[in-house]
Amino acid sequence: MADIVARDGTRCGICKAEVDMPLPWPGPWSASVDHVVPISKGGPDVLDNVQLAHFRCNLAKSDKLIGAEL
């Protein structure tokens, strides 16, 4: 996750609000890693396809493609 934060900062890639990094997982506002193009939709598990997200935003997004370029 440190690589993602170093690249993108601490904003949720889904809702764009700040992620409070010290919050413990699996709290709803804790940090999680979201696959922009979900693995279930053929997205690779690589740094270019992940973003920081609130855990609740990531759960709500599920395996949807939101703003992702295929």
C-alpha positions in Angstrom: 0.0 0.0 0.0 2.9 2.3 0.6 3.7 2.4 -3.2 0.1 3.4 -3.9 0.2 6.2 -1.3 3.6 7.4 -2.5 2.2 7.6 -6.1 -1.3 8.9 -5.5 -1.4 10.4 -2.0 -4.1 9.5 0.5 -7.3 10.3 -1.3 -9.8 7.6 -2.0 -9.7 6.8 -5.7 -13.5 6.2 -5.7 -15.1 9.0 -3.7 -12.0 11.4 -3.7 -12.3 12.1 0.1 -9.2 11.8 2.3 -8.4 8.4 3.7 -7.5 8.4 7.4 -4.5 6.0 7.1 -4.2 5.2 10.9 -7.8 3.9 11.1 -7.8 0.1 11.7 -9.0 -2.2 9.0 -11.8 -3.4 8.5 -13.4 -0.2 9.7 -15.6 1.4 7.0 -13.3 4.4 6.5 -10.1 2.5 6.8 -7.7 2.1 3.8 -8.0 -0.7 1.3 -6.6 -1.4 -2.1 -9.1 -1.2 -5.0 -8.4 -2.8 -8.4 -9.5 -0.2 -11.0 -10.4 -2.9 -13.5 -11.5 -5.7 -11.2 -9.6 -9.0 -11.4 -12.9 -10.7 -12.2 -13.2 -8.5 -15.3 -9.7 -9.3 -16.5 -7.8 -6.6 -14.7 -4.2 -7.4 -13.7 -2.9 -7.4 -10.1 -0.3 -4.8 -10.9 0.5 -1.3 -9.4 -0.9 0.5 -12.5 -4.3 -1.1 -11.9 -4.7 -0.4 -8.2 -5.7 2.7 -6.2 -6.2 3.6 -2.5 -9.9 3.4 -1.4 -11.9 3.6 1.7 -12.9 0.0 2.7 -16.6 0.9 2.4 -16.2 2.6 -1.0 -14.3 -0.5 -2.2 -17.1 -2.8 -1.0 -19.8 -0.7 -2.6 -17.9 -0.6 -5.9 -17.6 -4.4 -5.8 -16.6 -5.7 -9.3 -18.0 -2.7 -11.2 -16.0 -0.8 -13.7 -16.2 2.9 -12.6 -14.2 5.3 -14.7 -11.9 2.5 -15.8 -10.4 2.4 -19.3 -10.2 -1.1 -20.7 
